[in-house]
Amino acid sequence: MPDVSPAKWHLAHTTWFFETFILKKFVPGYRAEIPEYAYLFNSYYNAAGDMHRRDLRGLISRPTVSEAQRYRESIDSHMDDLLSNADEKLLDEIEPLLVLGVHHEQQHQELLITDIKHVFAQNPLYPVFRQRNGDVAAKKITPIRFIDSEETVTAIGHDGNGFAYDNEGPRHQALVHAFSLATRPVTNGEFIAFIEDNGYRRPEFWLSLGWMTVNEQRWNAPLYWTKRDGAWWNFTLSGLRRVDQSEPVTHVSYFEADAYANWAGARLPTEFEWERATLSCPIEGNFVETELFHPAPVAVAPNAFGAVSAERPEQYRDLVQMFGDVWEWTRSAYSPYSGYRAEPGALGEYNGKFMCNQYVLRGGSCATSRTHIRRTYRNFFQPEKRWQFTGIRLARDAQ
């Protein structure tokens, strides 16, 4: 699968990032020990030079894992020397690139988890990546309710405090019309009802390109699901397990999320609606630090993965699992905010070059680090992608 990269490639690529954008720039006379790594481990930075084809990464047997680790150790040593001996002025120049490199590495740590899951899922023996230490018990699932939000003009985008990617700005005022947002994500059980109502075989729910994709790919359920003896099972990082109907549905494409919303008589939220609703939500939830590596049930025990805050505006207090568990598809196309300009050079390719034919997701997932997510964070994927922990939260127009 062309989106999935070998684990050693992620290790070497994040190492290459520091070598290319910091060491080569700030260390006088720096010469790469293995120049060929610049070709192998560049991902998509055209301004940084030629690169190996993404879909062929899995066919490269060399360098070995040990050699990739030695490469990492070498670059870490060079970075340590540079930072230890740099004066304050030089450190000020390096700091923005260093912080970006750390956040870039966090993105690849998440990709490592989702890529390992995809690779393991191809094995008919269903290998276990990490044994689950017990299940997170769900309480009775309450029906989805919709929280009303009045029309308002609100500030959208990062406020400049702390790190953010360039695609999160410039901060600007946006008119958000009155809308209603679901209190929780859609569950596996609710999605099964869509399947059993022939949702994958009824074109009236689907976008044209989605309907074409469903038929070409022969989709009949979320990625990693299989039916055995009349029951749905799904592959997880703890092996093959019965589908828990109380968990948020995940590994669904934008096409599936949109079709489900149409079937349910609702729609997906815009990214501005989503951000508006989370302004007073604490950024708490089931992130990678919990080491569950799987979405938690939508009705968990009190205080699990963050309690509902009494300080939030009353109409938003019942919103749960806005952060963590599953990335939530929005109906917003990934495009630049007004006034956005990509930075010059290779680093300007980090986000701006992808602002075409993709949709925005918000909130993070069970594979995302808590220290990486923000309420303004704009993730983005093509509408057919399913290998990330992507899920659904419904919205409605105001009645």
Stockholm file with secondary structure:
# STOCKHOLM 1.0

chainA/1-399         MPDVSPAKWHLAHTTWFFETFILKKFVPGYRAEIPEYAYLFNSYYNAAGDMHRRDLRGLISRPTVSEAQRYRESIDSHMDDLLSNADEKLLDEIEPLLVLGVHHEQQHQELLITDIKHVFAQNPLYPVFRQRNGDVAAKKITPIRFIDSEETVTAIGHDGNGFAYDNEGPRHQALVHAFSLATRPVTNGEFIAFIEDNGYRRPEFWLSLGWMTVNEQRWNAPLYWTKRDGAWWNFTLSGLRRVDQSEPVTHVSYFEADAYANWAGARLPTEFEWERATLSCPIEGNFVETELFHPAPVAVAPNAFGAVSAERPEQYRDLVQMFGDVWEWTRSAYSPYSGYRAEPGALGEYNGKFMCNQYVLRGGSCATSRTHIRRTYRNFFQPEKRWQFTGIRLARDAQ
#=GR chainA/1-399 SS CTTCCCHHHHHHHHHHHHIIIIIHHHSTTCCCSSTTHHHHHCCSCGGGCCCCCGGGGGGCCCSCHHHHHHHHHHHHHHHHHHHHHCCHHHHHHHHHHHHHHHHHHHHHHHHHHHHHHHHHHTSTTCCCSSCCCSCCCBCCCCCCCEEEECCEEEEESCCSSSCCCGGGCSCEEEEECCEEEESSCCBHHHHHHHHHTTGGGCGGGSCHHHHHHHHHHTCCSSTTEEEETTEEEEEETTEEEECCTTSBCCSCCHHHHHHHHHHTTCBCCCHHHHHHHTTTCCCCSBCGGGCCCSCCCSSBCTTTTCCCCTTSCGGGTTCCCCSBSSEEEEEEECCCCTTCCCCSSGGGGTTGGGCSSCEEEESCCTTSCGGGCCTTCCEEECTTCCSSCEECCCEEECC
#=GC SS_cons         CTTCCCHHHHHHHHHHHHIIIIIHHHSTTCCCSSTTHHHHHCCSCGGGCCCCCGGGGGGCCCSCHHHHHHHHHHHHHHHHHHHHHCCHHHHHHHHHHHHHHHHHHHHHHHHHHHHHHHHHHTSTTCCCSSCCCSCCCBCCCCCCCEEEECCEEEEESCCSSSCCCGGGCSCEEEEECCEEEESSCCBHHHHHHHHHTTGGGCGGGSCHHHHHHHHHHTCCSSTTEEEETTEEEEEETTEEEECCTTSBCCSCCHHHHHHHHHHTTCBCCCHHHHHHHTTTCCCCSBCGGGCCCSCCCSSBCTTTTCCCCTTSCGGGTTCCCCSBSSEEEEEEECCCCTTCCCCSSGGGGTTGGGCSSCEEEESCCTTSCGGGCCTTCCEEECTTCCSSCEECCCEEECC
//
